Amino acid sequence: MPSKPPAKPPTPPQAPGEDDDVVVEERQKTSVPKRWRVVFHNDDYTTMEYVILVLVQFFHKSEAEAFHLMLTVHKKGSASVGLYPRDVAETKVDLVSQHAREHGQPLLVTAEPE
């Protein structure tokens, strides 16, 4: 007795207007850009008043919030003062550092990835 070839599974019916040659484009996955923290570091020379001034002027903090952040920097050695996209954080660091040098303050401000 001859053996029969295996039967093909039935193909599903196509919807009207459906074409076998459909081009499917891969979408690129987008991700939220990494945020960067601007960090103030404590030193023995920058005045507390100057740190408060910079926080109010460049980071739009209230006097009370700036005072609290200044005390955190003073007591703990450093404090994060804001989260920004990388280019904004680096620009703020550059502006604050330049302003500090022009006013004779050795304030150290850095940007670090979150």
C-alpha positions in Angstrom: 0.0 0.0 0.0 1.4 3.3 -1.0 1.6 5.9 1.8 0.0 9.3 1.3 2.0 12.5 1.7 1.2 14.4 4.9 -1.7 16.8 4.4 -1.1 20.5 4.5 -2.9 22.4 7.1 -5.7 24.6 5.6 -4.7 28.2 5.0 -7.0 30.7 6.7 -9.2 32.6 4.3 -8.0 36.1 3.3 -10.0 39.1 4.0 -11.2 41.0 1.0 -8.5 43.4 -0.3 -5.8 41.7 1.8 -2.5 41.3 0.0 0.2 38.7 0.7 3.0 41.2 -0.1 2.4 43.6 2.8 5.5 45.6 3.9 5.9 45.8 7.6 8.1 48.6 8.9 9.8 48.2 12.2 9.3 51.1 14.6 12.2 52.3 16.6 11.7 52.2 20.3 12.1 55.6 21.9 13.1 56.1 25.4 13.0 58.9 27.9 16.3 60.7 28.0 18.3 60.2 31.1 18.0 63.1 33.6 21.0 64.7 35.1 21.3 66.0 38.7 22.9 69.4 39.4 24.9 69.0 42.6 26.3 71.7 44.9 29.4 70.7 46.9 30.5 72.2 50.2 33.7 74.1 50.7 35.1 76.3 53.5 35.2 79.5 51.5 32.0 80.1 49.6 29.6 82.1 51.7 26.2 80.8 52.6 24.6 84.0 51.3 26.2 83.5 47.9 24.9 79.9 47.7 21.4 81.2 48.5 21.7 83.9 45.9 22.7 81.4 43.2 19.9 79.0 44.1 17.4 81.8 43.8 18.8 83.4 40.7 19.8 80.3 38.6 17.5 77.6 39.9 14.4 79.7 40.7 14.2 78.4 44.3 12.3 80.4 47.0 14.3 82.0 49.7 13.1 79.3 52.2 13.9 76.4 49.8 17.3 77.9 49.0 18.1 78.3 52.7 17.2 74.6 53.3 19.3 73.4 50.4 22.3 75.6 51.5 22.1 74.0 55.0 22.0 70.5 53.5 25.1 71.3 51.4 26.8 72.7 54.5 25.9 69.8 56.8 26.1 66.8 54.4 28.8 68.0 52.1 26.7 68.1 48.9 23.1 68.3 47.8 21.1 67.8 44.5 19.4 71.1 43.6 17.5 69.9 40.5 17.0 67.3 37.7 17.3 68.4 34.1 18.0 67.0 30.6 21.8 66.7 30.1 22.3 69.9 28.1 20.3 72.0 30.5 22.2 70.6 33.5 25.6 71.3 31.9 24.5 74.8 30.9 23.5 75.6 34.4 26.8 74.2 35.8 28.7 76.4 33.3 26.7 79.5 34.1 26.9 79.1 37.9 30.7 78.3 37.8 31.4 81.3 35.6 29.3 83.5 37.9 31.1 82.2 41.0 34.5 82.9 39.5 33.5 86.4 38.5 32.5 87.0 42.1 35.5 85.4 43.7 33.7 82.3 45.0 35.2 78.8 44.7 31.8 77.2 44.5 31.9 73.7 43.0 28.8 72.6 41.0 28.7 69.4 39.0 26.2 67.5 36.8 25.8 63.8 37.3 23.6 61.2 35.6 20.5 60.2 37.6 
